[in-house]
Every structure is written in structure tokens, then in C-alpha cells.
Amino acid sequence: MKRTSLTEIEWHVGHTLRRVRQKLGLTQAQLVERAGVPTSQIQGLEDKGEARLATLSAVCKALGTTVHAITAYTAEIDRIRDIDDEAERRRG
């Protein structure tokens, strides 16, 4: 089973939060206002998954979710991808 790198996990968390924001119909500027963090931090989080825990927590709260829920979702996506990859190798 393939091990996911920290960089991949960070990217998935940022990408998931972007999707949540978009699904809620929020712009980055609106999220900045709700979360009380600088635009550069929202951009770094969504683009690369780069954020301190305090920023991640503030963004999750502003989006009506939790850090745990986002990371659990990310872990589940990764698990499903590993299962799909293994099935593809076996078909090979």
C-alpha cells in the first residue's frame, strides 16, 4: 500500500476546504472576513495546504466544520484511492 506524503495530505486538506468554501458560495474575501485571517493565509491553505493549526481551525470554524472532520475526510479519500490503486495493479 502506497504511503501518502505530508505534502499530498496538506494539498488534499487545502483542496477540500476550497471545495467546501465554493459549495457554500463564499469568495475568498468573504472567508477572510469570517475567519479573521489574512488573504495570503487563505490562499496558501487552498493552494498548497500551508497553514498553521490556528489558521486551519479558524477557517474550518468559519466554514461550519472542524479540523477533525476535514482530516478524517481526507484520510478516507486517501484510503479509497489506495484500494483503487491496488485493484488496478491486480488487474494489471
N, C-alpha and C positions, 0 to 999 in steps of 0.2 A: 504494500500500500504506500502510495506517494505521501511524503511529508510536506505539508504546506509551510512555506516560509512566512516569517513575520511580515515581510513586505507585502505578500499576497493577502494575508489576513487584514492588514491595515487598509489596503486598497479596497477589499470587499466591504469592510465596515464603512468607509467613506462613500463608496458607490451606493450602498444600501441606504445610507442617510440621505443622499441626494435624491434617490427614488422616493423615499418617504416624503421629503420636502415637496417634491414635484407633485406627488399624488395628492397632497394637501392643498395644492395650488399656491404655494408660497414662493416668492422670489428669494434670492439670497439676501437682498436688502431687508426683507421682512423678517427673515430668520435672524439676521444680525440684531435687529431691534428686539425681537422676542427673547433671544438667548443672551443678549448683552455682551457679545464678544465681537472683536474687530472682524471686518470683512476678510482680511488676509487669513485669519484663522479658519473661517468657514471655507474659503477657497482651498486652503491647504488640506483640510479634512476631507472635503469632497473629491479633490483631485488626486491626492496621494495617501489619504488616510492618516495624515500627520496631525496630531493634536495631543495636548496634554489631557490627562484624565478629567481635570476640572472643565475644560472646554467641551470634551466629549459629553460629559454629564449635563452641562448646561444646554447643549444642542439637543440631546435626547429629551430632556425635560420640555424644552420649547416645542418639540415635535410630538409630545404626548407619549413618549416611550421611555425605556430605560436602557442603560448600557448593557445590562444583562440580557435583555430581550434582543438587542441588536447583535451582540456577540453570539448568543445561542442560535439565532437565525443564520448567521454567517457560518458557524460550525456545522449546522445541518446541511447547508448548501454544499460545503466542502465534503461532507460525508457522502452525499448523494453523488457528487462528481467523482469521488474515489470509486464508488460502486459502479458507476457507468464506465469509468476507465478500465476497471478490472474486467467487466463483461466484454468490453471491446477487445481487450488483449486475449481473452479466451476464445473469442470468435476468430481472431486474428489472422 
